């Protein structure tokens, strides 16, 4: 019973939001010990473009998002924010 109270309290006062596309990419890069430059090379974009995605300055196109999902192991639903 006490754990239910704690869970309810945390949901109300400390909700955990869904990660942004930028956060998903950075977390996946960290998990795979991959640099932005390596990722750029694998999916065929410039390193500066990957930097734009990671910083949140740009959102990937659907084609690039698909490549990111396949390369980094991100689920499409997470990439789309579901």
Backbone atoms as SQL, in Angstrom:
CREATE TABLE atoms (id INTEGER PRIMARY KEY, chain TEXT, resi INTEGER, resn TEXT, atom TEXT, x REAL, y REAL, z REAL);
INSERT INTO atoms VALUES
  (1, 'A', 1, 'UNK', 'N', 0.825, -1.179, 0.000),
  (2, 'A', 1, 'UNK', 'CA', 0.000, 0.000, 0.000),
  (3, 'A', 1, 'UNK', 'C', 0.883, 1.261, 0.000),
  (4, 'A', 2, 'UNK', 'N', 1.959, 1.235, 0.746),
  (5, 'A', 2, 'UNK', 'CA', 2.834, 2.396, 0.822),
  (6, 'A', 2, 'UNK', 'C', 3.464, 2.703, -0.543),
  (7, 'A', 3, 'UNK', 'N', 3.795, 1.660, -1.289),
  (8, 'A', 3, 'UNK', 'CA', 4.401, 1.894, -2.602),
  (9, 'A', 3, 'UNK', 'C', 3.414, 2.572, -3.545),
  (10, 'A', 4, 'UNK', 'N', 2.129, 2.264, -3.433),
  (11, 'A', 4, 'UNK', 'CA', 1.110, 2.926, -4.253),
  (12, 'A', 4, 'UNK', 'C', 1.043, 4.418, -3.939),
  (13, 'A', 5, 'UNK', 'N', 1.169, 4.758, -2.679),
  (14, 'A', 5, 'UNK', 'CA', 1.152, 6.160, -2.262),
  (15, 'A', 5, 'UNK', 'C', 2.359, 6.892, -2.845),
  (16, 'A', 6, 'UNK', 'N', 3.510, 6.251, -2.774),
  (17, 'A', 6, 'UNK', 'CA', 4.733, 6.858, -3.312),
  (18, 'A', 6, 'UNK', 'C', 4.617, 7.036, -4.823),
  (19, 'A', 7, 'UNK', 'N', 4.139, 6.036, -5.519),
  (20, 'A', 7, 'UNK', 'CA', 3.975, 6.114, -6.979),
  (21, 'A', 7, 'UNK', 'C', 3.030, 7.244, -7.349),
  (22, 'A', 8, 'UNK', 'N', 1.900, 7.339, -6.672),
  (23, 'A', 8, 'UNK', 'CA', 0.935, 8.412, -6.948),
  (24, 'A', 8, 'UNK', 'C', 1.549, 9.785, -6.692),
  (25, 'A', 9, 'UNK', 'N', 2.295, 9.903, -5.606),
  (26, 'A', 9, 'UNK', 'CA', 2.951, 11.168, -5.267),
  (27, 'A', 9, 'UNK', 'C', 3.949, 11.561, -6.356),
  (28, 'A', 10, 'UNK', 'N', 4.774, 10.608, -6.783),
  (29, 'A', 10, 'UNK', 'CA', 5.768, 10.898, -7.813),
  (30, 'A', 10, 'UNK', 'C', 5.128, 11.279, -9.132),
  (31, 'A', 11, 'UNK', 'N', 4.040, 10.608, -9.492),
  (32, 'A', 11, 'UNK', 'CA', 3.351, 10.951, -10.741),
  (33, 'A', 11, 'UNK', 'C', 2.805, 12.368, -10.702),
  (34, 'A', 12, 'UNK', 'N', 2.331, 12.779, -9.544),
  (35, 'A', 12, 'UNK', 'CA', 1.744, 14.111, -9.418),
  (36, 'A', 12, 'UNK', 'C', 2.802, 15.200, -9.325),
  (37, 'A', 13, 'UNK', 'N', 3.840, 14.983, -8.532),
  (38, 'A', 13, 'UNK', 'CA', 4.809, 16.037, -8.249),
  (39, 'A', 13, 'UNK', 'C', 6.100, 15.966, -9.058),
  (40, 'A', 14, 'UNK', 'N', 6.431, 14.812, -9.576),
  (41, 'A', 14, 'UNK', 'CA', 7.671, 14.643, -10.338),
  (42, 'A', 14, 'UNK', 'C', 7.418, 13.824, -11.602),
  (43, 'A', 15, 'UNK', 'N', 6.541, 14.314, -12.474),
  (44, 'A', 15, 'UNK', 'CA', 6.250, 13.526, -13.680),
  (45, 'A', 15, 'UNK', 'C', 7.476, 13.439, -14.597),
  (46, 'A', 16, 'UNK', 'N', 7.600, 12.297, -15.241),
  (47, 'A', 16, 'UNK', 'CA', 8.691, 12.093, -16.189),
  (48, 'A', 16, 'UNK', 'C', 8.107, 12.245, -17.588),
  (49, 'A', 17, 'UNK', 'N', 8.543, 13.280, -18.270),
  (50, 'A', 17, 'UNK', 'CA', 8.050, 13.538, -19.615),
  (51, 'A', 17, 'UNK', 'C', 8.718, 12.649, -20.641),
  (52, 'A', 18, 'UNK', 'N', 8.142, 12.650, -21.819),
  (53, 'A', 18, 'UNK', 'CA', 8.729, 11.874, -22.905),
  (54, 'A', 18, 'UNK', 'C', 9.951, 12.624, -23.443),
  (55, 'A', 19, 'UNK', 'N', 10.994, 11.885, -23.817),
  (56, 'A', 19, 'UNK', 'CA', 12.197, 12.554, -24.325),
  (57, 'A', 19, 'UNK', 'C', 11.948, 13.168, -25.701),
  (58, 'A', 20, 'UNK', 'N', 12.657, 14.241, -25.966),
  (59, 'A', 20, 'UNK', 'CA', 12.579, 14.873, -27.277),
  (60, 'A', 20, 'UNK', 'C', 13.390, 14.054, -28.278),
  (61, 'A', 21, 'UNK', 'N', 13.237, 14.376, -29.541),
  (62, 'A', 21, 'UNK', 'CA', 14.025, 13.707, -30.585),
  (63, 'A', 21, 'UNK', 'C', 15.510, 13.934, -30.321),
  (64, 'A', 22, 'UNK', 'N', 15.862, 15.155, -29.943),
  (65, 'A', 22, 'UNK', 'CA', 17.262, 15.473, -29.658),
  (66, 'A', 22, 'UNK', 'C', 17.791, 14.609, -28.515),
  (67, 'A', 23, 'UNK', 'N', 17.005, 14.459, -27.460),
  (68, 'A', 23, 'UNK', 'CA', 17.428, 13.646, -26.324),
  (69, 'A', 23, 'UNK', 'C', 17.544, 12.173, -26.708),
  (70, 'A', 24, 'UNK', 'N', 16.606, 11.692, -27.518),
  (71, 'A', 24, 'UNK', 'CA', 16.661, 10.298, -27.975),
  (72, 'A', 24, 'UNK', 'C', 17.944, 10.020, -28.748),
  (73, 'A', 25, 'UNK', 'N', 18.277, 10.923, -29.644),
  (74, 'A', 25, 'UNK', 'CA', 19.480, 10.738, -30.459),
  (75, 'A', 25, 'UNK', 'C', 20.716, 10.754, -29.565),
  (76, 'A', 26, 'UNK', 'N', 20.808, 11.741, -28.673),
  (77, 'A', 26, 'UNK', 'CA', 21.994, 11.842, -27.806),
  (78, 'A', 26, 'UNK', 'C', 22.111, 10.634, -26.884),
  (79, 'A', 27, 'UNK', 'N', 21.007, 10.196, -26.296),
  (80, 'A', 27, 'UNK', 'CA', 21.047, 9.020, -25.422),
  (81, 'A', 27, 'UNK', 'C', 21.490, 7.780, -26.186),
  (82, 'A', 28, 'UNK', 'N', 20.985, 7.621, -27.398),
  (83, 'A', 28, 'UNK', 'CA', 21.354, 6.457, -28.207),
  (84, 'A', 28, 'UNK', 'C', 22.820, 6.510, -28.611),
  (85, 'A', 29, 'UNK', 'N', 23.308, 7.694, -28.942),
  (86, 'A', 29, 'UNK', 'CA', 24.730, 7.841, -29.267),
  (87, 'A', 29, 'UNK', 'C', 25.592, 7.458, -28.066),
  (88, 'A', 30, 'UNK', 'N', 25.190, 7.926, -26.893),
  (89, 'A', 30, 'UNK', 'CA', 25.944, 7.605, -25.678),
  (90, 'A', 30, 'UNK', 'C', 25.923, 6.104, -25.407),
  (91, 'A', 31, 'UNK', 'N', 24.762, 5.472, -25.549),
  (92, 'A', 31, 'UNK', 'CA', 24.649, 4.034, -25.294),
  (93, 'A', 31, 'UNK', 'C', 25.517, 3.217, -26.234),
  (94, 'A', 32, 'UNK', 'N', 25.638, 3.668, -27.472),
  (95, 'A', 32, 'UNK', 'CA', 26.406, 2.929, -28.477),
  (96, 'A', 32, 'UNK', 'C', 27.863, 3.386, -28.560),
  (97, 'A', 33, 'UNK', 'N', 28.251, 4.343, -27.697),
  (98, 'A', 33, 'UNK', 'CA', 29.601, 4.916, -27.752),
  (99, 'A', 33, 'UNK', 'C', 29.951, 5.347, -29.174),
  (100, 'A', 34, 'UNK', 'N', 29.021, 6.027, -29.803),
  (101, 'A', 34, 'UNK', 'CA', 29.173, 6.467, -31.192),
  (102, 'A', 34, 'UNK', 'C', 29.253, 7.990, -31.209),
  (103, 'A', 35, 'UNK', 'N', 30.121, 8.518, -32.039),
  (104, 'A', 35, 'UNK', 'CA', 30.232, 9.968, -32.163),
  (105, 'A', 35, 'UNK', 'C', 29.213, 10.475, -33.181),
  (106, 'A', 36, 'UNK', 'N', 28.960, 11.760, -33.118),
  (107, 'A', 36, 'UNK', 'CA', 28.068, 12.371, -34.096),
  (108, 'A', 36, 'UNK', 'C', 28.644, 12.231, -35.502),
  (109, 'A', 37, 'UNK', 'N', 29.950, 12.313, -35.602),
  (110, 'A', 37, 'UNK', 'CA', 30.620, 12.169, -36.898),
  (111, 'A', 37, 'UNK', 'C', 30.413, 10.762, -37.468),
  (112, 'A', 38, 'UNK', 'N', 30.523, 9.733, -36.610),
  (113, 'A', 38, 'UNK', 'CA', 30.300, 8.358, -37.066),
  (114, 'A', 38, 'UNK', 'C', 28.855, 8.173, -37.533),
  (115, 'A', 39, 'UNK', 'N', 27.918, 8.714, -36.767),
  (116, 'A', 39, 'UNK', 'CA', 26.510, 8.610, -37.141),
  (117, 'A', 39, 'UNK', 'C', 26.260, 9.295, -38.477),
  (118, 'A', 40, 'UNK', 'N', 26.812, 10.478, -38.639),
  (119, 'A', 40, 'UNK', 'CA', 26.649, 11.213, -39.889),
  (120, 'A', 40, 'UNK', 'C', 27.141, 10.397, -41.073),
  (121, 'A', 41, 'UNK', 'N', 28.285, 9.767, -40.913),
  (122, 'A', 41, 'UNK', 'CA', 28.853, 8.943, -41.973),
  (123, 'A', 41, 'UNK', 'C', 27.953, 7.753, -42.298),
  (124, 'A', 42, 'UNK', 'N', 27.398, 7.126, -41.266),
  (125, 'A', 42, 'UNK', 'CA', 26.562, 5.941, -41.480),
  (126, 'A', 42, 'UNK', 'C', 25.244, 6.252, -42.173),
  (127, 'A', 43, 'UNK', 'N', 24.662, 7.416, -41.885),
  (128, 'A', 43, 'UNK', 'CA', 23.356, 7.700, -42.499),
  (129, 'A', 43, 'UNK', 'C', 23.445, 8.655, -43.686),
  (130, 'A', 44, 'UNK', 'N', 24.651, 9.135, -43.978),
  (131, 'A', 44, 'UNK', 'CA', 24.855, 9.935, -45.185),
  (132, 'A', 44, 'UNK', 'C', 24.447, 11.388, -45.080),
  (133, 'A', 45, 'UNK', 'N', 24.663, 11.995, -43.919),
  (134, 'A', 45, 'UNK', 'CA', 24.424, 13.436, -43.767),
  (135, 'A', 45, 'UNK', 'C', 25.693, 14.062, -43.197),
  (136, 'A', 46, 'UNK', 'N', 25.729, 15.380, -43.174),
  (137, 'A', 46, 'UNK', 'CA', 26.914, 16.060, -42.649),
  (138, 'A', 46, 'UNK', 'C', 26.920, 16.012, -41.120),
  (139, 'A', 47, 'UNK', 'N', 28.107, 16.033, -40.532),
  (140, 'A', 47, 'UNK', 'CA', 28.192, 16.073, -39.070),
  (141, 'A', 47, 'UNK', 'C', 27.477, 17.295, -38.472),
  (142, 'A', 48, 'UNK', 'N', 27.503, 18.411, -39.191),
  (143, 'A', 48, 'UNK', 'CA', 26.814, 19.606, -38.682),
  (144, 'A', 48, 'UNK', 'C', 25.300, 19.398, -38.634),
  (145, 'A', 49, 'UNK', 'N', 24.793, 18.575, -39.539),
  (146, 'A', 49, 'UNK', 'CA', 23.352, 18.282, -39.532),
  (147, 'A', 49, 'UNK', 'C', 22.986, 17.454, -38.307),
  (148, 'A', 50, 'UNK', 'N', 23.829, 16.486, -37.969),
  (149, 'A', 50, 'UNK', 'CA', 23.603, 15.689, -36.757),
  (150, 'A', 50, 'UNK', 'C', 23.654, 16.601, -35.541),
  (151, 'A', 51, 'UNK', 'N', 24.596, 17.518, -35.528),
  (152, 'A', 51, 'UNK', 'CA', 24.694, 18.484, -34.432),
  (153, 'A', 51, 'UNK', 'C', 23.407, 19.298, -34.303),
  (154, 'A', 52, 'UNK', 'N', 22.827, 19.677, -35.444),
  (155, 'A', 52, 'UNK', 'CA', 21.553, 20.411, -35.427),
  (156, 'A', 52, 'UNK', 'C', 20.448, 19.568, -34.800),
  (157, 'A', 53, 'UNK', 'N', 20.412, 18.281, -35.110),
  (158, 'A', 53, 'UNK', 'CA', 19.394, 17.393, -34.540),
  (159, 'A', 53, 'UNK', 'C', 19.578, 17.239, -33.040),
  (160, 'A', 54, 'UNK', 'N', 20.830, 17.034, -32.618),
  (161, 'A', 54, 'UNK', 'CA', 21.122, 16.803, -31.203),
  (162, 'A', 54, 'UNK', 'C', 20.873, 18.059, -30.368),
  (163, 'A', 55, 'UNK', 'N', 21.125, 19.215, -30.942),
  (164, 'A', 55, 'UNK', 'CA', 20.922, 20.462, -30.208),
  (165, 'A', 55, 'UNK', 'C', 19.468, 20.915, -30.230),
  (166, 'A', 56, 'UNK', 'N', 18.666, 20.295, -31.097),
  (167, 'A', 56, 'UNK', 'CA', 17.263, 20.692, -31.197),
  (168, 'A', 56, 'UNK', 'C', 17.012, 21.834, -32.157),
  (169, 'A', 57, 'UNK', 'N', 18.043, 22.264, -32.887),
  (170, 'A', 57, 'UNK', 'CA', 17.875, 23.348, -33.860),
  (171, 'A', 57, 'UNK', 'C', 17.114, 22.910, -35.099),
  (172, 'A', 58, 'UNK', 'N', 17.094, 21.593, -35.350),
  (173, 'A', 58, 'UNK', 'CA', 16.405, 21.069, -36.535),
  (174, 'A', 58, 'UNK', 'C', 15.775, 19.723, -36.195),
  (175, 'A', 59, 'UNK', 'N', 14.716, 19.394, -36.894),
  (176, 'A', 59, 'UNK', 'CA', 14.058, 18.091, -36.770),
  (177, 'A', 59, 'UNK', 'C', 14.392, 17.284, -38.025),
  (178, 'A', 60, 'UNK', 'N', 14.661, 15.996, -37.876),
  (179, 'A', 60, 'UNK', 'CA', 14.976, 15.187, -39.064),
  (180, 'A', 60, 'UNK', 'C', 13.746, 14.981, -39.944),
  (181, 'A', 61, 'UNK', 'N', 13.994, 14.840, -41.234),
  (182, 'A', 61, 'UNK', 'CA', 12.918, 14.497, -42.151),
  (183, 'A', 61, 'UNK', 'C', 12.481, 13.062, -41.861),
  (184, 'A', 62, 'UNK', 'N', 11.393, 12.652, -42.435),
  (185, 'A', 62, 'UNK', 'CA', 10.903, 11.292, -42.216),
  (186, 'A', 62, 'UNK', 'C', 11.936, 10.265, -42.684),
  (187, 'A', 63, 'UNK', 'N', 12.569, 10.529, -43.816),
  (188, 'A', 63, 'UNK', 'CA', 13.587, 9.613, -44.344),
  (189, 'A', 63, 'UNK', 'C', 14.775, 9.503, -43.385),
  (190, 'A', 64, 'UNK', 'N', 15.243, 10.639, -42.882),
  (191, 'A', 64, 'UNK', 'CA', 16.377, 10.643, -41.957),
  (192, 'A', 64, 'UNK', 'C', 15.968, 10.033, -40.618),
  (193, 'A', 65, 'UNK', 'N', 14.757, 10.313, -40.173),
  (194, 'A', 65, 'UNK', 'CA', 14.271, 9.734, -38.918),
  (195, 'A', 65, 'UNK', 'C', 14.263, 8.204, -39.015),
  (196, 'A', 66, 'UNK', 'N', 13.864, 7.694, -40.165),
  (197, 'A', 66, 'UNK', 'CA', 13.869, 6.241, -40.380),
  (198, 'A', 66, 'UNK', 'C', 15.283, 5.682, -40.279),
  (199, 'A', 67, 'UNK', 'N', 16.240, 6.360, -40.904),
  (200, 'A', 67, 'UNK', 'CA', 17.637, 5.927, -40.841),
  (201, 'A', 67, 'UNK', 'C', 18.184, 6.004, -39.420),
  (202, 'A', 68, 'UNK', 'N', 17.807, 7.056, -38.702),
  (203, 'A', 68, 'UNK', 'CA', 18.231, 7.183, -37.310),
  (204, 'A', 68, 'UNK', 'C', 17.692, 6.032, -36.469),
  (205, 'A', 69, 'UNK', 'N', 16.425, 5.710, -36.674),
  (206, 'A', 69, 'UNK', 'CA', 15.813, 4.598, -35.928),
  (207, 'A', 69, 'UNK', 'C', 16.539, 3.289, -36.199),
  (208, 'A', 70, 'UNK', 'N', 16.812, 3.018, -37.465),
  (209, 'A', 70, 'UNK', 'CA', 17.477, 1.764, -37.824),
  (210, 'A', 70, 'UNK', 'C', 18.913, 1.721, -37.303),
  (211, 'A', 71, 'UNK', 'N', 19.629, 2.820, -37.409),
  (212, 'A', 71, 'UNK', 'CA', 21.038, 2.852, -37.023),
  (213, 'A', 71, 'UNK', 'C', 21.220, 2.855, -35.509),
  (214, 'A', 72, 'UNK', 'N', 20.365, 3.607, -34.808),
  (215, 'A', 72, 'UNK', 'CA', 20.539, 3.766, -33.368),
  (216, 'A', 72, 'UNK', 'C', 19.663, 2.831, -32.537),
  (217, 'A', 73, 'UNK', 'N', 18.751, 2.119, -33.189),
  (218, 'A', 73, 'UNK', 'CA', 17.879, 1.208, -32.452),
  (219, 'A', 73, 'UNK', 'C', 16.769, 1.917, -31.693),
  (220, 'A', 74, 'UNK', 'N', 16.365, 3.067, -32.196),
  (221, 'A', 74, 'UNK', 'CA', 15.265, 3.818, -31.587),
  (222, 'A', 74, 'UNK', 'C', 13.965, 3.315, -32.198),
  (223, 'A', 75, 'UNK', 'N', 12.959, 3.086, -31.375),
  (224, 'A', 75, 'UNK', 'CA', 11.679, 2.642, -31.924),
  (225, 'A', 75, 'UNK', 'C', 11.021, 3.803, -32.650),
  (226, 'A', 76, 'UNK', 'N', 10.354, 3.513, -33.772),
  (227, 'A', 76, 'UNK', 'CA', 9.661, 4.585, -34.495),
  (228, 'A', 76, 'UNK', 'C', 8.635, 5.312, -33.629),
  (229, 'A', 77, 'UNK', 'N', 7.945, 4.607, -32.752),
  (230, 'A', 77, 'UNK', 'CA', 6.946, 5.260, -31.914),
  (231, 'A', 77, 'UNK', 'C', 7.616, 6.264, -30.958),
  (232, 'A', 78, 'UNK', 'N', 8.796, 5.958, -30.464),
  (233, 'A', 78, 'UNK', 'CA', 9.511, 6.891, -29.595),
  (234, 'A', 78, 'UNK', 'C', 9.944, 8.118, -30.401),
  (235, 'A', 79, 'UNK', 'N', 10.404, 7.890, -31.620),
  (236, 'A', 79, 'UNK', 'CA', 10.839, 8.994, -32.473),
  (237, 'A', 79, 'UNK', 'C', 9.668, 9.927, -32.789),
  (238, 'A', 80, 'UNK', 'N', 8.479, 9.349, -32.928),
  (239, 'A', 80, 'UNK', 'CA', 7.290, 10.151, -33.224),
  (240, 'A', 80, 'UNK', 'C', 6.643, 10.739, -31.981),
  (241, 'A', 81, 'UNK', 'N', 7.159, 10.378, -30.815),
  (242, 'A', 81, 'UNK', 'CA', 6.653, 10.958, -29.572),
  (243, 'A', 81, 'UNK', 'C', 5.477, 10.253, -28.953),
  (244, 'A', 82, 'UNK', 'N', 5.273, 8.978, -29.297),
  (245, 'A', 82, 'UNK', 'CA', 4.140, 8.238, -28.713),
  (246, 'A', 82, 'UNK', 'C', 4.562, 7.396, -27.551);
